[in-house]
Amino acid sequence: MEYEFKMRNLPNAREKEFNIEYKNTILPHSYNADFIFDDIIVLEVKAQKDVIEDHFKQTINYLAATKLKLGLIINFGEESLKFKRVLL
């Protein structure tokens, strides 16, 4: 996917790490989003039978950590490509 994004000149960051801050303290944990597009969209890529509630929670956590408002979950594990939009 990363190759296709580059070929189409879609600005993105792969496996971008985000620190988690709580009450002005950086926690020892971090999030790594699959892709961040143009500092606007978090893209989470899955290859599972179904998109489950935990995938939504994960994407919401990424949105909170990145301070972005829009996330997409793309799942290649079903019979056809499925995607879900997540708004914060």
Secondary structure as UniProt FT lines:
FT   HELIX           2..7
FT   TURN            8..9
FT   STRAND          12..22
FT   TURN            23..24
FT   STRAND          25..37
FT   TURN            38..40
FT   STRAND          41..46
FT   HELIX           53..66
FT   STRAND          70..75
FT   STRAND          82..87
//
